[in-house]
Amino acid sequence: MGGGGQLNDSGKVSNGQAGGVYTWEEVQSHNSKNDQWVVIDRKVYNVTQWAKRHPGGFRVLSHHAGEDATEAFTAFHINQKFVQKFMKPLLLGELAPTEPSHDRNKNAAVMRDFHALRTDAEKQGLFRTKPLFFFLHLGHIILLEAVAWLMLCYWGTSWTLTLLCSIMLSTAQSQAGWLQHDFGHLSVFKTSRWNHLMHHFVIGHLKGASASWWNHRHFQHHAKPNVYLKDPDINTVNVFVVGNVQAVEYGIKKIKNWPYNYQHQYFFLVVPPLLIPVFYHFQIIKSMISRRYYVDMIWFLSFYIRYFYCYTPLYGPFGAIALLFFVRFLESHWFVWVTQMNHLAMEMDYEKHRDWLTMQVQTTCNIEQSFFNDWFSGHLNFQIEHHLFPTMPRHSYHLVAPQVHALCEKHGIPYQTKTLWQGFADVVTSLKSSGELWLDAYLYK
């Protein structure tokens, strides 16, 4: 109806025309690497070239190619009017009047009620930040780092003090991880500029990681949680099989890269101790070099300059490296258990094209609220609310949670809340269950 604007090899529109009118069938045909259209508020955009410059990473856009991305667009952007300035040159036209506003398997009633809930939350001020909350959080991170170093300077580097220092530094690193997550999601300041600046400071200078690497990876997870081929957090590079679907699929195809029926056992040796100090560290350096994240490199180096300036005089170069690796080792355990307890035991499947509320809630669970759980997890015990409203400051999660729960009950969507220990245990039991499914399919199907 609008010419069906196809793209040539260079990714430029060859016969589409601005002001065109399109059907969902036409939009859905533009979902390849060199041909990506999305629909936002019934308007059709060609994002093929823009994806390469997209601040949230190019893959998060490609995961929505050929789809309605309205709910994701609303969830991720704090200043939609500003962002729309960049979208005007990408506009191709709009959906035909006879076409519904939603596509595929999305529930219009759920979408309507969720939009109303978000509007009410905005009116209640739940998206307004309490600056003191984040200032105190940053302060306790810096205080932990300062006390750990001063303790060694004044009292020496005995094994006991070194262990205590390691615990304090790993606590600071873990809490800085939750804080950079806040800035990365643009949930602290009103402007993206200040959020991005502080994100670089916390993840780069305080943690020695890359903001761009984190954005590229983490926003994919938020856009398509527990969706095979789209969520990098469940891309286990064939070391594990996760979820029922993948387990059976690998078994039928006779894929046996590892003894998956024992994965719940070797998980303890592979993931908690090695994810941050080995796998993520390698990924970060590789991505900064290959994608030329020069600004990130400067922030990354500032962390290591500061760290070795402080600890080399105390331990020598090799001792300082050993201390840092041990701190990363401790931090990695903390990070893995918190991040896996919310998703690993939940539904995993290939793309189903569901509405935002249904997709997020069915792939996510919460952990009971307590002062310790809030602090320990960086308020990601409210993972459902965080996934639904990623730009909402975390101090508001407990206020919106009852409203989300009520909406889920209204539409028959399971809303799960677990104890902290149940969440930890389910990580292991889900791996065991997937391994058993794989073995059964491998032997008998």
C-alpha positions in Angstrom: 0.0 0.0 0.0 3.0 2.3 0.4 5.3 0.9 -2.1 6.8 -1.6 0.4 10.1 0.4 0.3 12.8 -2.3 -0.1 16.5 -1.7 0.8 19.4 -2.3 -1.5 22.7 -3.8 -0.4 23.9 -0.4 1.0 20.9 -0.3 3.3 19.3 2.7 1.6 15.6 3.0 0.6 15.2 2.1 -3.0 11.5 2.5 -3.6 9.8 3.3 -0.3 8.3 6.8 0.1 7.8 9.1 3.1 4.1 9.6 3.7 3.3 6.0 2.6 0.6 3.8 4.1 1.6 0.3 5.1 0.1 -3.0 6.3 1.5 -5.1 9.1 2.4 -7.7 6.5 4.6 -5.2 4.7 6.2 -4.0 7.9 6.9 -7.6 9.1 8.8 -8.4 5.8 11.4 -5.8 6.7 13.2 -7.7 9.5 16.6 -8.6 8.1 20.1 -7.3 8.9 20.1 -4.8 6.0 16.4 -4.1 6.0 14.8 -3.0 9.4 11.5 -1.3 9.9 9.8 -0.6 13.2 6.4 0.8 14.2 6.1 3.4 17.0 2.7 4.9 17.7 1.4 3.6 14.3 4.2 5.4 12.5 6.6 3.4 10.3 10.3 4.0 10.5 13.3 2.7 8.6 16.0 2.2 11.2 18.5 0.2 9.2 21.2 2.9 9.1 20.3 4.5 12.4 20.7 1.2 14.2 24.5 1.6 13.8 24.4 4.9 15.7 21.7 4.0 18.2 23.0 4.9 21.8 21.4 1.7 23.1 23.3 -0.5 20.7 22.4 -1.7 17.2 21.1 -5.1 18.2 18.3 -3.9 20.4 16.8 -2.2 17.4 17.3 -5.2 15.2 15.5 -7.4 17.7 12.4 -5.3 17.1 12.7 -5.2 13.3 9.4 -5.8 11.6 7.5 -5.2 14.9 5.6 -2.7 16.9 8.2 -1.2 19.2 6.0 1.4 20.9 6.1 -0.1 24.4 9.8 -0.7 24.3 10.4 2.8 23.0 8.3 4.3 25.9 10.1 2.1 28.5 13.6 3.0 27.5 13.5 6.7 26.7 13.2 9.5 29.4 12.7 12.3 26.9 10.7 11.0 24.0 10.1 14.4 22.4 13.9 14.9 22.2 14.4 11.5 20.7 11.7 12.0 18.1 13.8 14.8 16.5 16.2 12.0 15.4 13.3 9.9 14.2 11.8 12.4 11.7 14.4 11.6 8.9 13.6 7.9 9.4 9.9 8.2 8.9 8.4 6.3 6.0 4.7 6.7 6.7 2.1 5.1 8.9 -0.1 2.1 9.3 -3.2 1.9 7.2 -6.3 3.0 9.0 -7.7 -0.5 8.7 -4.7 -2.0 10.5 -4.8 -2.6 14.3 -2.3 -0.6 16.5 -0.7 -3.8 17.8 0.8 -6.7 15.9 0.8 -10.5 16.2 0.1 -12.0 19.6 -0.1 -8.8 21.7 -3.2 -8.4 23.9 -4.8 -5.0 23.3 -6.6 -5.0 26.7 -3.4 -5.7 28.5 -1.5 -3.0 26.6 -4.3 -0.5 27.3 -4.4 -1.2 31.0 -0.6 -1.2 31.3 -0.4 2.2 29.5 -2.9 3.5 32.1 -0.9 2.1 34.9 2.3 3.8 33.6 0.4 7.1 33.2 -0.9 6.9 36.8 2.7 6.1 38.1 4.0 9.2 36.3 1.2 11.3 37.9 2.0 9.9 41.3 5.6 11.1 40.9 7.1 7.6 40.9 9.5 8.5 38.1 10.9 11.5 40.1 14.3 10.9 41.6 15.3 11.5 45.3 18.8 12.8 44.8 19.8 12.1 48.5 19.1 8.4 48.0 21.7 8.1 45.2 24.1 10.5 46.8 24.2 8.3 50.0 24.6 5.2 47.9 27.6 6.6 46.1 29.0 7.9 49.4 28.9 4.5 51.0 30.8 3.0 48.0 33.5 5.6 48.2 33.7 5.2 52.0 34.2 1.5 51.8 37.0 1.9 49.3 38.7 4.6 51.4 38.5 2.7 54.6 39.8 -0.5 53.0 42.9 1.3 51.7 43.5 3.4 54.9 43.2 0.3 57.0 46.1 -1.3 55.2 48.1 1.9 55.2 47.9 2.3 59.0 47.7 -1.3 60.2 49.6 -3.3 57.7 48.9 -6.1 55.2 48.5 -9.1 57.3 46.4 -12.0 56.0 43.5 -11.0 58.2 43.5 -7.4 57.1 43.9 -8.4 53.5 40.9 -10.6 53.7 38.9 -7.9 55.4 40.1 -5.4 52.7 39.0 -7.9 50.0 35.5 -8.2 51.5 35.1 -4.4 51.7 36.4 -3.9 48.2 34.1 -6.6 46.7 31.2 -5.1 48.6 32.0 -1.7 47.1 32.4 -3.2 43.7 29.1 -5.0 43.9 27.3 -1.9 45.1 28.9 0.2 42.4 27.6 -2.4 40.0 24.0 -1.7 41.1 24.7 2.1 41.0 26.1 2.1 37.5 23.0 0.1 36.5 20.8 3.0 37.8 22.8 5.6 35.7 22.9 3.3 32.7 19.1 3.1 32.7 18.8 6.9 32.8 16.9 6.6 36.1 18.7 9.2 38.2 19.0 12.5 36.3 16.4 14.2 34.2 18.8 14.5 31.2 20.5 11.7 29.4 23.7 13.7 29.3 24.2 13.6 33.1 23.1 10.0 33.4 25.7 9.0 30.7 28.4 11.0 32.4 27.9 9.5 35.8 27.5 6.1 34.2 31.0 6.5 32.7 32.3 7.6 36.1 30.9 4.7 38.1 31.3 1.8 35.6 34.5 3.1 34.2 36.5 4.8 37.0 35.0 3.0 40.0 34.7 -0.4 38.4 37.1 -0.6 35.5 34.5 -1.6 32.9 32.9 -0.2 29.7 29.6 1.8 29.6 29.1 1.1 25.9 29.7 -2.6 26.3 27.2 -2.7 29.1 24.6 -0.7 27.1 24.9 -2.9 24.1 24.5 -6.1 26.1 22.1 -5.1 28.9 19.5 -3.3 26.8 19.1 -6.4 24.6 18.3 -8.4 27.8 15.7 -5.9 28.8 14.1 -5.7 25.3 13.8 -9.5 24.9 14.3 -11.2 28.3 14.8 -15.0 28.1 14.3 -15.0 24.3 16.7 -17.3 22.6 19.0 -15.7 20.0 18.0 -12.2 21.4 18.8 -12.1 25.1 22.6 -12.3 25.5 22.2 -13.3 29.2 21.0 -16.7 28.1 23.6 -17.1 25.4 25.6 -19.7 27.3 28.0 -20.4 24.4 27.0 -24.1 24.6 28.4 -24.5 28.1 24.9 -24.9 29.5 21.4 -25.7 28.2 18.8 -23.4 29.8 15.1 -23.6 29.8 13.0 -26.5 28.6 12.9 -25.6 24.9 16.6 -25.4 24.4 17.3 -28.5 26.5 15.0 -30.7 24.4 16.2 -29.1 21.1 19.8 -29.8 21.9 19.0 -33.4 23.0 17.1 -34.2 19.8 19.9 -32.7 17.7 22.4 -34.8 19.7 24.4 -31.8 20.7 26.8 -32.7 23.5 29.4 -30.1 23.9 29.4 -30.6 27.7 27.8 -33.3 29.9 24.7 -31.1 30.4 23.1 -33.6 32.8 25.8 -32.5 35.3 25.6 -28.8 34.6 24.0 -28.1 37.9 27.2 -29.3 39.4 29.9 -27.8 37.2 28.0 -24.5 37.3 29.6 -23.8 40.7 33.1 -24.2 39.1 32.4 -22.2 35.9 30.0 -19.3 36.4 30.2 -17.8 39.9 34.0 -17.7 40.2 34.9 -16.9 36.6 32.1 -14.7 35.0 33.5 -11.3 36.0 37.3 -11.9 36.5 37.7 -13.9 33.3 34.7 -13.9 30.8 33.4 -10.3 31.3 36.9 -8.9 31.6 37.9 -10.5 28.2 34.6 -9.3 26.6 35.1 -5.7 27.8 38.6 -5.4 26.5 37.7 -7.1 23.2 34.6 -4.8 22.6 36.5 -1.6 23.5 39.2 -2.4 21.0 37.1 -3.9 18.2 34.4 -1.2 18.4 36.8 1.6 19.2 35.2 2.8 22.4 38.0 5.3 23.0 36.1 7.2 25.7 35.5 4.0 27.6 39.1 3.1 27.3 40.1 6.3 29.1 37.7 5.7 32.0 38.8 2.0 32.1 42.4 2.9 32.4 41.7 5.5 35.0 40.4 2.7 37.3 43.6 0.7 36.9 45.9 3.7 37.3 44.1 4.6 40.5 44.1 1.0 41.8 47.7 0.2 41.1 48.8 3.6 42.4 47.1 2.8 45.8 47.9 -0.9 46.1 51.3 -1.5 44.4 53.2 0.2 47.2 51.5 -2.0 49.7 51.7 -5.4 47.9 54.0 -5.0 45.0 52.8 -5.4 41.4 52.0 -9.1 41.5 50.4 -8.9 44.9 48.2 -6.0 43.8 47.1 -8.1 40.7 46.4 -11.1 43.0 44.3 -8.9 45.3 42.3 -7.5 42.5 41.6 -10.9 41.0 40.4 -12.1 44.5 38.1 -9.1 44.8 36.7 -9.8 41.4 36.3 -13.5 42.4 34.2 -12.5 45.4 32.2 -9.9 43.5 31.5 -12.4 40.7 29.8 -14.8 43.1 27.6 -11.9 44.5 26.7 -10.8 41.0 25.9 -14.2 39.5 23.5 -15.3 42.3 21.6 -12.0 42.3 21.3 -11.7 38.5 20.4 -15.4 37.9 17.7 -15.8 40.6 15.3 -13.5 38.8 15.3 -15.1 35.3 17.0 -18.5 35.0 14.1 -20.5 36.4 11.5 -18.6 34.5 10.0 -19.2 31.0 12.5 -19.3 28.1 11.5 -19.6 24.4 12.1 -18.3 21.0 10.4 -15.0 20.0 6.6 -15.0 20.7 5.9 -11.3 19.9 4.0 -10.7 23.1 3.0 -7.4 24.7 5.4 -5.8 27.1 3.6 -6.7 30.4 3.1 -10.3 29.5 6.6 -10.8 28.1 8.4 -9.2 31.1 6.3 -10.8 33.9 6.4 -14.3 32.5 10.2 -14.3 32.2 10.9 -12.6 35.5 10.3 -13.1 39.2 10.7 -11.0 42.3 12.4 -11.7 45.7 10.7 -10.7 48.9 11.4 -7.2 50.2 13.5 -6.5 53.2 16.1 -3.9 54.0 18.9 -6.5 53.4 17.4 -7.9 50.2 16.9 -4.3 48.8 20.6 -3.4 49.6 22.1 -6.8 48.7 20.4 -6.9 45.3 20.4 -3.2 44.5 16.6 -3.3 44.6 16.6 -5.9 41.8 14.5 -8.0 44.1 11.8 -5.9 42.4 13.0 -7.3 39.1 9.4 -7.3 37.6 8.9 -3.6 38.3 12.4 -2.8 37.0 11.8 -4.6 33.8 8.4 -3.0 33.2 9.8 0.5 34.1 13.5 0.5 33.5 13.8 4.3 33.8 12.0 4.4 37.1 14.3 5.2 40.1 14.6 2.1 42.2 13.3 3.7 45.4 9.9 3.7 43.8 9.7 0.0 42.9 8.0 -1.0 46.2 5.3 1.7 45.6 4.3 0.6 42.1 4.6 -3.2 42.9 1.1 -3.6 44.4 -0.4 -1.9 41.3 1.5 -4.2 39.0 0.5 -7.2 41.0 -3.2 -6.2 40.8 -3.0 -5.7 37.0 -1.4 -9.1 36.6 -4.2 -10.7 38.7 -6.8 -8.9 36.6 -5.4 -10.4 33.3 -4.4 -13.8 34.7 -0.7 -13.3 34.4 1.3 -15.2 37.1 3.3 -12.8 39.3 5.9 -14.7 41.2 7.6 -13.6 44.4 10.1 -15.9 46.1 12.3 -15.8 49.3 15.9 -15.0 48.7 17.0 -18.6 49.4 14.3 -20.1 47.2 15.6 -17.8 44.4 19.1 -19.1 44.9 18.0 -22.7 45.1 15.9 -22.4 41.9 19.0 -21.4 40.0 20.4 -24.9 40.7 17.2 -26.9 40.4 16.4 -25.2 37.0 19.8 -26.2 35.7 19.3 -29.7 36.9 15.9 -29.9 35.4 17.1 -28.7 32.0 20.0 -31.1 32.1 17.6 -34.0 32.7 15.4 -33.0 29.9 18.4 -32.8 27.6 19.6 -36.3 28.6 16.1 -37.8 28.0 15.8 -36.2 24.6 19.4 -37.1 23.7 18.9 -40.8 24.6 15.4 -41.5 23.5 14.2 -38.9 20.9 
